Amino acid sequence: MNNKQGSNRGGSRPGGSRTNSNKPTRGGAERSATKPAMPKRAQGPKKAKVNTKVVEEEGAKAKKPNQAPKRQKAKDEMRLNKYISNSGVCSRRDADIYIQSGNVKVNGVPVTEMGYLVKPGDEVNFDGVKLTPEKKVYILLNKPKNFTTALDEGQEYRNVLELVRGSTTAKIAAVGRMDKNTTGLLLFTNDTDMIRKFSLPNQKSSKIYQVSLDKNLKFEDLEKITKGLVIEGHRVYVEEVSYIENEPKSEIGLKLRSANIKVVRSIFEHLDYDVLRIDRVSFAGLTKKNLPRGNWRLLTEQEIINLKNI
């Protein structure tokens, strides 16, 4: 009996068995280990990141009022700013400003779109005036003495436009200035962009002058000109300066980029020489060959291309 009771207390219950894994422990580590894991929260598809900067830029482009139309230009069409420039009113850059300000109308409707294309038969009004585009004209004159480019010197000296009268019906103007005593090459055109290009102080094209002085140019002064002079606080450089072969040493050849005749005169006056005559013998690659004094000619297509590519 005792043996049976003792074996029942120390043994397992009928029909079941105990294992060490189910046996409770003193610490909570084992309880937490056996605690079922929390199910993961369901996650939806990831949202794509939006580049707000790109969206803002695209929105600004879409709202920009002066956006040019995205279409191919036809052969007989012309950009509005070029149409205005061809009319001789102003340069293309200035035309863009007038277009943006709403001062240009096409067929009675104000146009502010940059790059607007004008078709044949369109009527363009610039600040209330109807425009007629002109064909670009380029005329080279070998200017004689006693003609000036200025319009405010009275009636004593005639204007250079008299010398090219009848050459074209276009409204042309001289490129740069020439006083009455300066002779040589002078370009005329109705191309406002080209006039502006050759009027800038930082010229890329060379001009050659023959200068006649009141006395022989000293060799040391020629070297000073070669090295560069400081005139009225500005450094003046020349590309070349030399005596003219088989001529007195008062006849000087000078090559520089400036189209300003005053610069040529000031170089020698700075060294105490009086300038008697200045003759421009070359202008941006154009020469006086087969062009007598007082005569003019139209530029060739190749010469026009050369000038535009300088």
FENFENQUI-V788028 format. One record per run of one state. SS is the DSSP state (helix for helix, strand for strand, loop for the rest). FROM is the first residue (numbers start at 1). TO is the last residue. Records with the same first field share a line. If there is no record, write none. Layout:
# FENFENQUI-V788028
SS: FROM-TO, FROM-TO
This chain:
# FENFENQUI-V788028
loop: 1-1, 11-19, 23-28, 35-51, 64-77, 87-91, 101-103, 107-108, 111-116, 119-123, 127-128, 131-137, 144-146, 149-157, 165-172, 175-181, 190-191, 198-206, 214-218, 228-228, 232-233, 237-239, 244-250, 257-260, 270-274, 284-285, 288-295, 299-300, 309-310
helix: 2-10, 20-22, 29-34, 52-63, 80-86, 92-100, 160-164, 192-197, 219-227, 261-269, 301-308
strand: 78-79, 104-106, 109-110, 117-118, 124-126, 129-130, 138-143, 147-148, 158-159, 173-174, 182-189, 207-213, 229-231, 234-236, 240-243, 251-256, 275-283, 286-287, 296-298
